Amino acid sequence: MENKKINISFVNYFPGYKYNPSLRTPDIFSRILPKTDYDIVVNYSQPDIIISDKKNCPTKSNNVVKMFHTGENYRPNYNQYDYSFAFDHSDDSRHVRVTSLSYYGLKRYVRNYETFNIDDILKQKTKFCCFLVSNPGCFTRNRFFEKLSQYKKVDSGGRYRNNIGRRIIHNTRWIKDYKFIITFENGSYPGYCTEKIGTGFKAHTIPIYWGDPTVNKTFNEKSFINCHNYSDFDKTIEKVIELDNDDEKYKQMLIETCLIDNKIPSELSDKHYINRFNTILKEISCKRNLIR
């Protein structure tokens, strides 16, 4: 009979992380693992699985299954890990695509747009564009901020180039007054799509996005300005100016669904993750029982 109990541990993982399925918005491991066919127990002394976010695996032991999970733009290293949970689009059976948006679930982006009063939302948009960045390391993002600022002032509420006299912490309440928000990633790579684009959607503010060239596989590109669709940033800014000066075109973009067909993509759904985790855990359980 198959032993349904599996011990997991998180080693050299995100600082302060705790596996906690009772959280209001649990992370993907806390949210999905309790829904699988297995009894998941956190056990640091005798783990069957270790999960780490470090490029170099913290153990070389062959007695445990090693899983790599990252929220950064890193590639999985199968010389050190058995499975990976990362941004990459990959058909490898050892890989599960997990984005920052699927980390806490995409349900918040499925909306009943028929209840929106688009004119009331537009009235609230009393400011032009905001920028919420503290990491100064992305030259592309910095350059776009500077170019767009030549048209109108872009309010920067992060540590980088702050020009409003305070740092913004509760960002949705602040963002909702703006027509646009610059939502550039730290870098560009297919599949690397973090929570940044979602900060605009949550505030009913149009994101100006750059980073994942495949972002339109998940999000309806009629609902945001996708820099990857333009030959250069001058063309992108022309589109921003067009929408800024045409309320009807602006409202048309604002009322579009964030997600394609207003549905969670199947490969980022909880159902898909539960099935994938069950398959992986079954493989691990079978191997462990054979060894024991």
N, C-alpha and C positions, 0 to 999 in steps of 0.2 A: 504493500500500500504506500502511495506517495505521501511523504511528509510535507504537509502544507505550511509548516512554520519556516520562515526565512529570517535570519538575523542580518540587519544592516547597520552600518556605521558611517559617519561622515567624518572624513579625515582630511585635514588641511583644506577645509571647505570655507564657504563665506563666513567671515568673522561674526560671531554672535548667533549663527544659525541654529535653530532648534526644529526638529521634526515635530509638527504640531497640527494634526488634522482638524482640531477644533477652532482654528482661527477663522475669522470672518471671510478673509480672502487668502486661503492657504496656498502655498507654493505648489508647483506641479507634483512633487514627490508626496507632500502631505495630503494633497487633494486626490491623487490618482491611486497611490499604493493601497489605501484602505478599501478601495472599490474593486480590487483584484480578487482572484480566487485564493489568495494566500494570506496567511497570518503574518503580518510584518511586525518585527520586534526590533527596537533599537538596542544593539548589544555591542559594546566596544571591545569586550574581552574575547568573544568568539564569533566574529562576524562571518557570514557567508558572502557578503557583498560589502565592499567599501566604495564610497562615492566621494570624489574629489574634484576641485576645480583647478587644480594645478597642472601645468603642461607636463611636468615630470611627475610620474606616479609616486606617491609616498611609500609604496611597498613593492617589493619584487616577489613576494610570496606567491607560490602557485596554489596555495590552499584556499585563496579567496578570489572571488570574481571582482574585477576592477572596472569601475564605471567613471567616465569623465563627463562632467557637466560644466558648461561655461555660459556666462552671460556676456562674454566679450567676443571679439572677432578673431577667434582662434580656431585652428583646424584640429580634429581629433588625431591622436597618435596611437595607432593600433599595435605598435611595437611594445607599448607599455600598458594599454588599456584593452579590455575585452569588448566594451560597449561605449558608445558616445551619445551624449545629448547636447546638441549644439545647433547653430543656425543653418548649417550647410544643407543644400538640396542634395540628397544622396539616396541611391537605391540600395546601398549596402545594408544587409540584414542586421548588422551590428549597430546601426545608427538610427537614432530617432531625432527628427527635426523638432527643436523646441526654440521658439522665439521668446523675446521678453514679453510680448503681448500674450502669448499662449501660457506664459508662466503662471499668471493669475487668472487666466480664462479670458475669452473674447466676448462673453455674454453682454458686457457693458456696451458693446458697439452694435448690438442688434436693437433697433429702435422702432417705435411706432411713429413714423414721420408724419402721419396724418394728423397727429395731435399737436404738431408744432405750429406756432404762430410766427411765421417767418418775418413778418413786418415788425413784430415786437422784438424779435431777436436783433434785427438790423438796427432798431432804435437804440439798443444797448451798446452797439459798436461805435462808441464815441472817439476811439483812438485808432491809429493806423496799424502799426505792427509792433510785435514784441519779440524779444530774444532772451532766452533763459539758459545761459551757458556759464559754467565755471571753469571748464577745462579749456585752456588756451591753445591746445596742441594741434587743432585741426586748421591748417592754413586755408583750405577751401571754404570752410564755414566762416572763418574770420573775414575772408575776402568778400564773400557775398554780403555779409552784414555791412561792410564798409561801402560797397557799391549801392546797395538799396538805401542806405542812409543818405546818399547824395540826392535822392528823390524826396524823401521826407525823413524826419527823425524816427529812428527805430529805438524804442525803449528797451534798454538792457537791464534785466532784473537779477542777473546772476553775478558772480564775482568778476567775470571777464567783462571789461569795458562797461562796468556799471555806470549808468548815467541818470539814475532816478533817486539816488541818495539813500537807498536801503536795499537789502537783499530780500528777494521774494522766497518765502518758504511754502505757503499754501497757494500753489500756482494756479489752480483752476479758477478760483475767485478773482485772481488778478488778470488772467488771460481773457476771461469772458468779455471784457470791455474792448478788446482789440479785434479788428477785421482779419488780421493775418498773424501768423506766428512762424518764425524760421525754425524748422525742425530738421536740422542736418545731423546725420550720424557723425561719429568720430572718424569714420573712414567709409570707403565704399567697397562692398563685396557682395556677390549674389547670395541672397538669403539673409544677410545681416540687417535685420530690421528690429530695432529696439522699441521701447515704450514712447520714444520722442514724438512720433507722428500722432500717437494717441492723445497726447496732452492737448493738441488742438481740437481733436474731435470731441473730447469730453467737455470742452468749453464752448462748443459750437462756433469755433474759430477756424478759418481755413488754413491748413498747414501748407507751408512752402517746403517741400521735402527733397532731400538728396541723401543718397547712401546706398540703399539696396536697389540695384537696377531691375530686380524682379518684383518690386513692391506691388506692382499691379496684378500679381497673381492672387493677392489677398485682398487688397483695398481697391475700391472703385475709383479709378483715376479721374472721374468726373467730379469727385468730391474734394480734390486737393490739387495743388500745383506741383506737378512732378518735374523736377529739374532735368531728369533723364530724357524727357521728351523734347528738349530744346537744345539747339546747337551750341549755345553758350549762355552765360548768365545775363547778358544784355537782353536776349530774347525772353528769358524767364521774367526779367523785371518789366519788360513791355507787357507781359500778360498780367502781372500784378497791378500795374498802372491802369490797364484796361478795366479790370474788375473794380479797382478802387474808384473809378470814375463812372461806373455804370451799375447802378443799384440793382437793376433787373438781372443782369448777368451774374452779379455777386450773389443774389438770392437764389438763383438757379443752381449755382455750385453748392451753396450752403444747404440746400434742401435735398441734395443727392445723398443716397445711403453711403455710409462709410465703407461697409463691406460689400463685396460683389453680391448682388441679388439679396442684400441684407441678411446673409446667412454666414454662419461660421464655416470656413472651409473644412471639409471632412478630415483632411490630414492634420488639422490643428484642433480637432474636437476632442472632448473628453472621451467619447466613445472609442475613437481611434486610439487614443493613448492607453485606455484600459486594455484594449485588445493587444496592443504592442507590448505592454508591460506583462500581460498574462503569458504571451509567447516567450518572452525573455525569461521570466521567472520559472516557467515550466522547464526550459532548457537548463537553467541553473540548478533547479531542484533535481532533475534527472541525473545530471553529472555528479552532484553532491552525493546522492544516494548510491550511485555506482561506486564512488570512491570509498564511502563508509561501509 
